[in-house]
Amino acid sequence: MSEQIICRNAALGYEDGIVTEDIDFTVNSGDYLCILGENGSGKSTLIKALLGLKPQISGEIKWCGGFSAKDIGYLPQQTPIQRDFPASVNEIVLSGCLSKMGRRPFYKAAEKKLAAENMAQLGISDLAKRCYRELSGGQQQRVLLARALCAASKMLLLDEPMTGLDPHAQSELYEIIAALNAKGTSIIMVSHDITSALKYATHILHISKKQLFFGEKSNYIKSSVCKTFLETEAEND
């Protein structure tokens, strides 16, 4: 496995102060890293740093071996306005290629082929001409995954991708993401769903005002951090 991202002793935040600090982890090719933490723990700030949108206050975030933030396909949390976007599935998936096109105003055959392949991979080829806003939540997330894969296929960064989905749609999406990971795509997923994180992830990063844990899933399960988080989640159910 080759290193893709190395984060060393990073402090993240804004002009008015640090949100989270002592962040220290590595992502290797083929990893499935789940980032856990309560609201306000710094997960969104970390996402911006990994995407190259927000520099760390101190420490280091390094992309390795020719890998860069441009090689990350990003699936953000959807807003109600975005869910009602009046475009076809094919148009949205193709738009994932825009960052590679520069000022060119039209798609080439290779980009259309890539979009078709990613729609087929996610089982949404039959939805290509459908309007995005007419789809179910689960179908919309598949469309956005296909779009993210058009943008970059080495790594996917998924921000709470299961939000608003029914249990069946969640289960289907988890299996799709696991299949992509099995084919070699590295996954970084921000989640509140610790049960599914422990089922699918290879590594866990748990942050609060500082990093509480980073390591393999098997070691996280044995940790006091995991035990405390599980107890808190059970109390909140």
PABA-387589 format. One line per 3 residues: number of its first residue (from 1); their letters; for each residue z, x, y of N, C-alpha, C. Coordinates in Angstrom, 1 decimal, always signed. Layout:
BEGIN
NUM	a	Z:X:Y:Z:X:Y:Z:X:Y  ... $
END
This chain:
BEGIN
1	mse	+0.0:+0.8:-1.2:+0.0:+0.0:+0.0:+0.0:+0.9:+1.3  -0.8:+0.5:+2.2:-0.8:+1.2:+3.5:-0.1:+0.5:+4.6  +0.6:+1.3:+5.5:+1.3:+0.7:+6.5:+0.4:+0.1:+7.6 $
4	qii	+0.7:-1.1:+8.1:-0.1:-1.8:+9.1:+0.7:-1.9:+10.4  +2.0:-2.2:+10.3:+2.8:-2.3:+11.5:+4.1:-1.6:+11.3  +4.5:-0.7:+12.2:+5.8:-0.1:+12.2:+6.6:-0.5:+13.5 $
7	crn	+7.7:-1.1:+13.3:+8.6:-1.4:+14.5:+9.9:-0.6:+14.4  +10.2:+0.2:+15.4:+11.3:+1.0:+15.3:+12.2:+0.8:+16.5  +13.5:+0.3:+16.3:+14.5:+0.2:+17.3:+14.0:-0.5:+18.5 $
10	aal	+13.3:-1.6:+18.4:+12.7:-2.3:+19.5:+13.7:-3.3:+20.1  +13.7:-3.3:+21.4:+14.4:-4.3:+22.2:+13.3:-5.2:+22.9  +13.5:-6.5:+22.8:+12.5:-7.4:+23.3:+13.1:-8.4:+24.3 $
13	gye	+12.4:-8.7:+25.3:+12.9:-9.7:+26.3:+12.1:-9.8:+27.5  +12.7:-10.1:+28.6:+12.0:-10.4:+29.8:+12.7:-9.7:+31.0  +12.2:-9.9:+32.2:+12.7:-9.2:+33.3:+14.2:-9.5:+33.5 $
16	dgi	+14.6:-10.7:+33.1:+16.0:-11.1:+33.3:+17.0:-10.7:+32.2  +16.4:-10.0:+31.2:+17.3:-9.5:+30.2:+16.7:-9.4:+28.8  +17.5:-8.8:+27.9:+17.1:-8.6:+26.5:+17.4:-9.9:+25.7 $
19	vte	+16.4:-10.3:+24.9:+16.5:-11.5:+24.0:+17.0:-11.1:+22.6  +16.4:-10.0:+22.1:+16.9:-9.5:+20.8:+16.6:-8.0:+20.7  +17.4:-7.3:+20.0:+17.3:-5.8:+20.0:+17.6:-5.3:+18.6 $
22	did	+17.5:-3.9:+18.5:+17.7:-3.2:+17.2:+16.7:-3.7:+16.1  +15.5:-4.1:+16.5:+14.5:-4.6:+15.6:+13.7:-3.4:+14.9  +13.8:-3.4:+13.6:+13.4:-2.2:+12.9:+12.8:-2.7:+11.5 $
25	ftv	+11.5:-2.7:+11.4:+10.9:-3.1:+10.1:+9.5:-2.5:+10.0  +8.9:-2.7:+8.8:+7.6:-2.2:+8.5:+6.8:-3.3:+7.8  +5.6:-3.5:+8.1:+4.7:-4.4:+7.3:+3.6:-3.5:+6.7 $
28	nsg	+3.5:-3.6:+5.4:+2.4:-2.9:+4.6:+1.4:-3.9:+4.2  +0.2:-3.4:+3.9:-0.9:-4.3:+3.5:-0.5:-5.1:+2.3  -0.7:-6.4:+2.3:-0.4:-7.2:+1.1:+1.0:-7.8:+1.2 $
31	dyl	+1.8:-7.4:+2.2:+3.2:-8.0:+2.3:+3.1:-9.5:+2.7  +4.2:-10.2:+2.4:+4.4:-11.5:+2.8:+5.7:-11.5:+3.5  +5.8:-11.4:+4.8:+7.0:-11.2:+5.5:+7.4:-12.6:+6.2 $
34	cil	+8.6:-13.1:+5.9:+9.0:-14.3:+6.6:+10.1:-13.9:+7.6  +9.9:-14.4:+8.8:+10.9:-14.1:+9.9:+11.8:-15.3:+10.1  +13.0:-15.1:+9.9:+14.0:-16.2:+10.0:+14.9:-16.0:+11.2 $
37	gen	+15.5:-17.1:+11.7:+16.4:-17.0:+12.8:+16.5:-18.4:+13.4  +17.7:-18.6:+14.1:+17.9:-19.8:+14.8:+17.0:-19.9:+16.0  +16.9:-21.1:+16.6:+16.2:-21.2:+17.9:+16.8:-20.3:+19.0 $
40	gsg	+16.0:-19.7:+19.7:+16.5:-18.8:+20.8:+16.9:-17.4:+20.3  +16.5:-17.1:+19.0:+16.9:-15.8:+18.4:+15.9:-14.7:+18.8  +14.8:-15.0:+19.4:+13.8:-14.0:+19.7:+12.6:-14.0:+18.9 $
43	kst	+12.4:-15.0:+18.0:+11.2:-15.0:+17.2:+9.9:-15.1:+18.0  +9.9:-16.0:+19.0:+8.7:-16.2:+19.8:+8.4:-14.9:+20.6  +9.4:-14.3:+21.1:+9.2:-13.0:+21.8:+8.6:-11.9:+20.9 $
46	lik	+9.1:-11.9:+19.7:+8.6:-10.9:+18.7:+7.1:-11.2:+18.4  +6.8:-12.5:+18.2:+5.4:-12.8:+18.0:+4.5:-12.3:+19.1  +4.9:-12.5:+20.4:+4.1:-12.0:+21.5:+4.0:-10.5:+21.4 $
49	all	+5.0:-9.8:+21.0:+4.9:-8.3:+20.9:+4.0:-7.9:+19.8  +4.0:-8.6:+18.7:+3.1:-8.2:+17.6:+1.7:-8.5:+17.9  +1.4:-9.5:+18.8:+0.1:-9.8:+19.2:-0.4:-8.9:+20.3 $
52	glk	+0.5:-8.0:+20.8:+0.1:-7.2:+21.9:+0.1:-7.9:+23.3  +0.8:-9.0:+23.4:+0.8:-9.8:+24.6:+2.0:-9.5:+25.5  +3.1:-8.9:+24.9:+4.3:-8.7:+25.6:+4.9:-7.3:+25.1 $
55	pqi	+4.9:-6.3:+26.0:+5.4:-5.0:+25.6:+6.9:-5.1:+25.3  +7.4:-4.3:+24.4:+8.8:-4.2:+24.2:+9.5:-3.5:+25.3  +10.8:-3.8:+25.6:+11.5:-3.2:+26.6:+11.8:-1.7:+26.3 $
58	sge	+12.1:-1.5:+25.0:+12.4:-0.1:+24.6:+12.0:-0.1:+23.1  +12.1:+1.1:+22.5:+11.7:+1.3:+21.1:+10.2:+1.4:+21.0  +9.7:+1.1:+19.7:+8.3:+1.3:+19.4:+7.8:+0.2:+18.5 $
61	ikw	+6.6:-0.3:+18.8:+5.8:-1.1:+17.9:+4.5:-0.4:+17.7  +4.2:+0.1:+16.5:+3.0:+0.9:+16.3:+2.1:+0.3:+15.2  +0.8:+0.2:+15.5:-0.2:-0.2:+14.6:-0.8:+1.0:+13.9 $
64	cgg	-1.0:+1.0:+12.6:-1.3:+2.2:+11.8:-2.7:+2.2:+11.2  -3.2:+3.3:+11.0:-4.4:+3.5:+10.2:-5.6:+2.7:+10.6  -5.8:+2.6:+11.9:-6.9:+1.9:+12.5:-6.6:+0.4:+12.6 $
67	fsa	-5.5:-0.1:+12.1:-5.1:-1.5:+12.3:-4.6:-1.7:+13.7  -4.9:-2.9:+14.3:-4.5:-3.2:+15.7:-4.2:-4.7:+15.8  -3.6:-5.0:+17.0:-3.3:-6.4:+17.2:-4.5:-7.3:+17.0 $
70	kdi	-5.7:-6.8:+17.3:-7.0:-7.6:+17.1:-7.3:-7.9:+15.7  -6.6:-7.3:+14.7:-6.8:-7.5:+13.3:-5.8:-8.6:+12.8  -5.1:-9.3:+13.7:-4.2:-10.3:+13.3:-4.8:-11.7:+13.7 $
73	gyl	-4.9:-12.5:+12.7:-5.3:-13.9:+12.9:-4.1:-14.7:+13.2  -4.1:-15.4:+14.3:-2.9:-16.1:+14.8:-3.0:-17.6:+14.7  -2.0:-18.3:+14.0:-1.9:-19.7:+14.0:-0.7:-20.1:+14.7 $
76	pqq	-0.8:-20.6:+16.0:+0.4:-21.0:+16.8:+0.9:-22.4:+16.4  +2.1:-22.7:+16.9:+2.5:-24.1:+16.8:+1.6:-25.0:+17.7  +1.3:-26.2:+17.1:+0.4:-27.1:+17.9:+1.2:-28.0:+18.8 $
79	tpi	+0.6:-28.3:+20.0:+1.2:-29.3:+20.9:+0.4:-30.6:+20.6  +1.0:-31.7:+21.0:+0.3:-33.0:+20.9:-1.1:-33.0:+21.5  -1.2:-32.4:+22.6:-2.6:-32.3:+23.2:-3.6:-31.6:+22.3 $
82	qrd	-3.1:-30.5:+21.7:-4.0:-29.8:+20.8:-4.4:-30.6:+19.6  -3.5:-31.4:+19.1:-3.8:-32.2:+17.9:-4.8:-33.2:+18.2  -5.0:-33.6:+19.5:-6.0:-34.6:+19.9:-7.3:-34.0:+20.4 $
85	fpa	-7.5:-32.8:+20.0:-8.7:-32.1:+20.6:-10.0:-32.7:+20.1  -10.9:-33.1:+21.0:-12.1:-33.8:+20.5:-13.3:-32.9:+20.2  -13.2:-32.1:+19.2:-14.3:-31.2:+18.7:-14.4:-31.3:+17.2 $
88	svn	-15.5:-30.9:+16.7:-15.8:-31.0:+15.3:-15.0:-29.9:+14.6  -14.8:-30.1:+13.3:-14.1:-29.0:+12.5:-14.9:-27.7:+12.5  -16.2:-27.9:+12.4:-17.1:-26.7:+12.3:-17.0:-25.9:+13.7 $
91	eiv	-17.0:-26.6:+14.8:-16.9:-26.0:+16.1:-15.6:-25.2:+16.3  -14.5:-25.8:+15.8:-13.2:-25.2:+15.9:-13.1:-23.9:+15.0  -13.6:-24.0:+13.8:-13.5:-22.9:+12.9:-14.4:-21.8:+13.5 $
94	lsg	-15.6:-22.1:+13.9:-16.5:-21.1:+14.5:-15.9:-20.4:+15.7  -15.0:-21.1:+16.5:-14.5:-20.6:+17.7:-13.5:-19.4:+17.4  -13.1:-19.2:+16.1:-12.4:-18.0:+15.8:-13.2:-16.8:+15.9 $
97	cls	-14.5:-16.9:+16.0:-15.4:-15.7:+16.1:-15.6:-15.3:+17.5  -15.1:-16.0:+18.5:-15.4:-15.8:+19.9:-14.9:-14.4:+20.4  -13.8:-13.9:+19.9:-13.3:-12.6:+20.4:-14.2:-11.5:+20.0 $
100	kmg	-15.1:-11.7:+18.9:-16.0:-10.7:+18.5:-17.3:-10.7:+19.2  -17.6:-11.7:+20.0:-18.9:-11.9:+20.5:-19.1:-11.3:+21.9  -18.1:-10.9:+22.6:-18.3:-10.4:+23.9:-18.8:-11.5:+24.8 $
103	rrp	-19.9:-11.1:+25.5:-20.5:-12.1:+26.5:-21.6:-12.9:+25.8  -21.9:-12.6:+24.6:-23.0:-13.3:+23.9:-22.7:-14.8:+23.8  -23.6:-15.7:+24.3:-23.3:-17.1:+24.4:-23.6:-18.0:+23.1 $
106	fyk	-24.0:-17.3:+22.0:-24.4:-18.1:+20.9:-23.9:-17.4:+19.6  -23.7:-18.2:+18.5:-23.3:-17.6:+17.3:-24.4:-17.1:+16.5  -24.2:-15.9:+15.8:-25.2:-15.4:+14.9:-25.1:-16.0:+13.5 $
109	aae	-26.1:-15.8:+12.7:-26.1:-16.3:+11.3:-24.8:-15.8:+10.6  -24.5:-14.5:+10.8:-23.3:-13.9:+10.1:-22.0:-14.7:+10.4  -21.9:-15.1:+11.7:-20.7:-15.8:+12.1:-20.6:-17.2:+11.5 $
112	kkl	-21.8:-17.8:+11.5:-21.9:-19.2:+10.9:-21.6:-19.1:+9.4  -22.0:-18.0:+8.7:-21.8:-17.8:+7.3:-20.3:-17.6:+7.1  -19.7:-16.8:+7.9:-18.2:-16.5:+7.8:-17.4:-17.8:+7.9 $
115	aae	-17.8:-18.6:+8.9:-17.1:-19.9:+9.1:-17.2:-20.8:+7.9  -18.4:-20.9:+7.3:-18.7:-21.7:+6.2:-17.9:-21.2:+5.0  -17.8:-19.9:+4.8:-17.1:-19.3:+3.7:-15.6:-19.6:+3.8 $
118	nma	-15.1:-19.5:+5.0:-13.6:-19.8:+5.2:-13.3:-21.2:+5.1  -14.2:-22.1:+5.5:-14.0:-23.6:+5.2:-14.0:-23.9:+3.7  -14.9:-23.2:+3.0:-15.0:-23.4:+1.6:-13.7:-22.9:+0.9 $
121	qlg	-13.3:-21.7:+1.3:-12.1:-21.1:+0.8:-10.8:-22.0:+0.9  -10.8:-22.8:+2.0:-9.6:-23.7:+2.3:-9.9:-25.1:+1.9  -11.0:-25.3:+1.3:-11.3:-26.7:+0.8:-11.6:-27.7:+1.8 $
124	isd	-12.2:-27.3:+2.9:-12.5:-28.3:+4.0:-14.0:-28.4:+4.4  -14.8:-27.9:+3.5:-16.3:-27.9:+3.8:-16.8:-29.3:+4.0  -16.2:-30.3:+3.3:-16.7:-31.7:+3.5:-16.2:-32.3:+4.8 $
127	lak	-15.3:-31.6:+5.5:-14.8:-32.1:+6.8:-15.6:-31.5:+8.0  -16.6:-30.6:+7.7:-17.2:-29.8:+8.8:-17.7:-30.6:+10.0  -18.2:-31.8:+9.8:-18.7:-32.6:+10.9:-17.7:-33.6:+11.4 $
130	rcy	-16.6:-33.7:+10.8:-15.5:-34.6:+11.2:-14.9:-34.2:+12.6  -14.4:-35.1:+13.3:-13.7:-34.8:+14.6:-12.3:-34.4:+14.2  -11.9:-33.3:+14.8:-10.6:-32.7:+14.5:-9.5:-33.6:+14.7 $
133	rel	-9.5:-34.4:+15.8:-8.3:-35.3:+16.1:-8.2:-36.4:+15.1  -9.2:-36.7:+14.3:-9.2:-37.8:+13.3:-8.5:-37.3:+12.0  -8.2:-36.0:+11.8:-7.7:-35.5:+10.6:-6.2:-35.7:+10.5 $
136	sgg	-5.7:-35.6:+9.2:-4.3:-35.6:+9.0:-3.7:-34.2:+9.4  -2.4:-34.2:+9.5:-1.7:-32.9:+9.9:-2.0:-31.8:+9.0  -2.0:-32.1:+7.7:-2.3:-31.0:+6.7:-3.7:-30.5:+6.8 $
139	qqq	-4.7:-31.4:+7.0:-6.1:-31.0:+7.2:-6.3:-30.2:+8.5  -5.6:-30.6:+9.5:-5.7:-29.8:+10.8:-5.2:-28.4:+10.6  -4.1:-28.2:+9.9:-3.6:-26.9:+9.6:-4.5:-26.0:+8.8 $
142	rvl	-5.2:-26.6:+7.9:-6.3:-25.9:+7.1:-7.4:-25.5:+8.0  -7.8:-26.3:+8.9:-8.8:-26.0:+9.9:-8.4:-24.8:+10.7  -7.2:-24.8:+11.2:-6.7:-23.7:+12.1:-6.5:-22.4:+11.3 $
145	lar	-6.2:-22.5:+10.0:-6.1:-21.4:+9.1:-7.5:-20.7:+9.0  -8.5:-21.6:+8.7:-9.9:-21.1:+8.6:-10.3:-20.4:+9.9  -9.9:-21.0:+11.1:-10.3:-20.4:+12.4:-9.6:-19.0:+12.5 $
148	alc	-8.3:-18.9:+12.1:-7.6:-17.7:+12.2:-8.3:-16.6:+11.3  -8.7:-17.0:+10.1:-9.4:-16.1:+9.2:-10.7:-15.6:+9.8  -11.4:-16.5:+10.6:-12.6:-16.0:+11.3:-12.3:-15.0:+12.3 $
151	aas	-11.1:-15.1:+12.9:-10.7:-14.1:+14.0:-10.4:-12.8:+13.4  -9.7:-12.8:+12.2:-9.2:-11.6:+11.6:-8.7:-12.0:+10.2  -9.1:-11.2:+9.2:-8.7:-11.6:+7.8:-7.7:-10.6:+7.2 $
154	kml	-7.4:-9.5:+7.9:-6.4:-8.5:+7.3:-5.0:-9.0:+7.3  -4.7:-9.8:+8.4:-3.3:-10.3:+8.5:-3.3:-11.6:+9.2  -2.5:-12.5:+8.7:-2.3:-13.8:+9.4:-0.8:-13.9:+9.9 $
157	lld	-0.7:-14.3:+11.2:+0.6:-14.5:+11.8:+0.8:-16.0:+12.0  +1.7:-16.6:+11.3:+1.8:-18.1:+11.3:+3.1:-18.5:+11.9  +3.1:-19.3:+13.0:+4.3:-19.7:+13.7:+4.6:-21.1:+13.3 $
160	epm	+5.7:-21.2:+12.5:+6.1:-22.6:+12.0:+5.0:-23.4:+11.6  +4.1:-23.0:+10.6:+2.9:-23.8:+10.3:+3.2:-25.1:+9.6  +4.4:-25.3:+9.1:+4.7:-26.6:+8.4:+5.3:-27.7:+9.3 $
163	tgl	+5.5:-27.4:+10.5:+6.1:-28.4:+11.4:+5.3:-29.6:+11.5  +5.9:-30.8:+11.2:+5.3:-32.1:+11.3:+4.5:-32.5:+10.1  +4.5:-31.7:+9.1:+3.7:-32.0:+7.9:+4.6:-32.7:+6.9 $
166	dph	+4.1:-33.7:+6.1:+4.9:-34.3:+5.0:+5.1:-33.3:+3.9  +6.0:-33.6:+3.0:+6.3:-32.6:+1.9:+5.1:-32.3:+1.1  +4.2:-33.2:+0.8:+3.0:-32.9:+0.0:+2.1:-32.0:+0.7 $
169	aqs	+1.9:-32.2:+2.0:+1.0:-31.3:+2.8:+1.6:-30.0:+2.9  +2.9:-29.9:+3.1:+3.6:-28.6:+3.1:+3.4:-27.8:+1.9  +3.6:-28.5:+0.7:+3.5:-27.8:-0.6:+2.0:-27.3:-0.7 $
172	ely	+1.0:-28.1:-0.4:-0.3:-27.6:-0.5:-0.6:-26.4:+0.4  -0.1:-26.4:+1.6:-0.3:-25.4:+2.6:+0.3:-24.1:+2.1  +1.6:-24.2:+1.6:+2.3:-23.0:+1.1:+1.4:-22.4:+0.0 $
175	eii	+0.9:-23.2:-0.9:+0.1:-22.6:-2.0:-1.2:-22.0:-1.5  -1.8:-22.6:-0.5:-3.0:-22.0:+0.1:-2.7:-20.6:+0.7  -1.6:-20.5:+1.4:-1.2:-19.3:+2.1:-0.9:-18.2:+1.0 $
178	aal	-0.2:-18.6:-0.1:+0.1:-17.7:-1.1:-1.1:-17.2:-1.8  -2.1:-18.1:-2.0:-3.4:-17.6:-2.6:-4.1:-16.6:-1.7  -4.1:-16.8:-0.4:-4.7:-15.9:+0.6:-4.0:-14.5:+0.5 $
181	nak	-2.6:-14.6:+0.4:-1.9:-13.3:+0.2:-2.2:-12.6:-1.1  -2.4:-13.4:-2.2:-2.7:-12.8:-3.5:-4.1:-12.1:-3.4  -5.0:-12.5:-2.5:-6.3:-11.9:-2.3:-6.2:-10.7:-1.4 $
184	gts	-5.1:-10.4:-0.9:-4.9:-9.2:-0.1:-4.6:-9.4:+1.4  -4.6:-10.6:+1.9:-4.3:-10.8:+3.3:-2.8:-10.7:+3.5  -2.3:-9.9:+4.4:-0.9:-9.8:+4.7:-0.5:-11.0:+5.5 $
187	iim	+0.7:-11.5:+5.3:+1.2:-12.7:+5.9:+2.5:-12.4:+6.6  +2.6:-12.8:+7.9:+3.8:-12.9:+8.6:+4.0:-14.3:+9.1  +5.1:-14.9:+8.6:+5.3:-16.3:+8.8:+6.7:-16.5:+9.5 $
190	vsh	+6.7:-17.2:+10.6:+8.0:-17.6:+11.3:+8.3:-18.9:+10.7  +9.6:-19.1:+10.3:+9.9:-20.3:+9.6:+11.4:-20.6:+9.7  +11.8:-21.9:+9.6:+13.2:-22.3:+9.5:+13.5:-22.7:+8.0 $
193	dit	+12.4:-22.8:+7.2:+12.5:-23.2:+5.8:+12.9:-22.1:+4.9  +14.2:-21.8:+4.8:+14.6:-20.7:+4.0:+14.3:-20.9:+2.5  +14.4:-22.1:+2.0:+14.1:-22.3:+0.6:+12.7:-21.9:+0.2 $
196	sal	+11.7:-22.3:+1.0:+10.3:-21.9:+0.7:+10.1:-20.4:+1.0  +10.8:-19.9:+2.0:+10.7:-18.5:+2.4:+11.1:-17.6:+1.2  +12.2:-18.1:+0.5:+12.7:-17.3:-0.7:+11.8:-17.5:-1.9 $
199	kya	+11.0:-18.6:-1.9:+10.1:-18.8:-3.0:+8.8:-17.9:-2.9  +8.3:-17.8:-1.6:+7.0:-17.2:-1.5:+7.0:-15.8:-0.9  +8.0:-15.5:+0.0:+7.9:-14.2:+0.7:+8.2:-13.0:-0.2 $
202	thi	+7.7:-11.9:+0.2:+8.1:-10.6:-0.5:+9.2:-9.9:+0.3  +9.2:-10.1:+1.6:+10.2:-9.5:+2.5:+10.7:-10.5:+3.5  +11.9:-10.3:+3.9:+12.6:-11.1:+4.9:+13.0:-10.3:+6.1 $
205	lhi	+12.7:-10.8:+7.3:+13.3:-10.2:+8.5:+14.1:-11.4:+9.2  +15.4:-11.1:+9.3:+16.3:-12.2:+9.9:+16.9:-11.6:+11.2  +16.6:-12.3:+12.3:+17.0:-11.8:+13.6:+17.9:-12.9:+14.3 $
208	skk	+18.7:-12.4:+15.2:+19.5:-13.2:+16.0:+19.4:-12.5:+17.4  +20.5:-12.3:+18.0:+20.5:-11.5:+19.2:+20.2:-10.0:+18.9  +20.3:-9.7:+17.6:+19.8:-8.4:+17.1:+19.4:-8.6:+15.7 $
211	qlf	+18.8:-7.6:+15.1:+18.4:-7.7:+13.7:+19.6:-7.8:+12.8  +19.5:-8.8:+11.9:+20.6:-9.0:+10.9:+20.2:-8.5:+9.5  +18.9:-8.5:+9.2:+18.5:-8.1:+7.9:+17.0:-7.8:+7.9 $
214	fge	+16.6:-6.7:+7.3:+15.2:-6.5:+6.9:+15.2:-5.9:+5.5  +14.3:-6.4:+4.6:+14.2:-5.8:+3.3:+13.5:-6.7:+2.3  +13.5:-6.3:+1.1:+12.9:-7.2:+0.1:+13.7:-8.5:-0.2 $
217	ksn	+13.0:-9.5:-0.6:+13.6:-10.8:-0.8:+14.8:-10.7:-1.7  +14.6:-10.0:-2.8:+15.7:-9.9:-3.8:+17.0:-9.4:-3.2  +16.9:-8.4:-2.3:+18.1:-7.9:-1.6:+18.7:-8.9:-0.6 $
220	yik	+17.8:-9.6:+0.1:+18.2:-10.6:+1.0:+19.0:-11.7:+0.3  +18.6:-12.1:-0.8:+19.3:-13.2:-1.6:+20.7:-12.8:-1.9  +21.0:-11.5:-2.1:+22.3:-11.0:-2.4:+23.2:-10.8:-1.1 $
223	ssv	+22.6:-10.9:+0.0:+23.2:-10.5:+1.3:+24.2:-11.6:+1.8  +25.1:-11.1:+2.6:+26.0:-12.1:+3.3:+25.3:-12.9:+4.4  +24.2:-12.3:+4.9:+23.4:-12.9:+5.9:+22.8:-14.2:+5.3 $
226	ckt	+22.2:-14.0:+4.2:+21.6:-15.2:+3.5:+22.6:-16.2:+3.1  +23.7:-15.8:+2.6:+24.7:-16.8:+2.2:+25.2:-17.6:+3.4  +25.4:-16.9:+4.5:+25.9:-17.6:+5.8:+24.8:-18.6:+6.3 $
229	fle	+23.6:-18.1:+6.3:+22.5:-19.0:+6.8:+22.3:-20.2:+5.9  +22.4:-20.0:+4.6:+22.3:-21.2:+3.7:+23.4:-22.2:+3.9  +24.6:-21.7:+4.1:+25.7:-22.6:+4.4:+25.5:-23.4:+5.7 $
232	tea	+25.0:-22.7:+6.7:+24.8:-23.3:+8.0:+23.7:-24.4:+7.9  +22.6:-24.1:+7.1:+21.5:-25.0:+7.0:+22.0:-26.2:+6.2  +22.9:-26.0:+5.2:+23.4:-27.2:+4.4:+24.3:-28.1:+5.3 $
235	end	+25.1:-27.5:+6.2:+25.9:-28.3:+7.1:+25.1:-29.1:+8.1  +23.9:-28.5:+8.4:+23.1:-29.2:+9.4:+22.2:-30.3:+8.8  +22.1:-30.4:+7.5:+21.3:-31.4:+6.8:+22.0:-32.7:+6.8 $
END
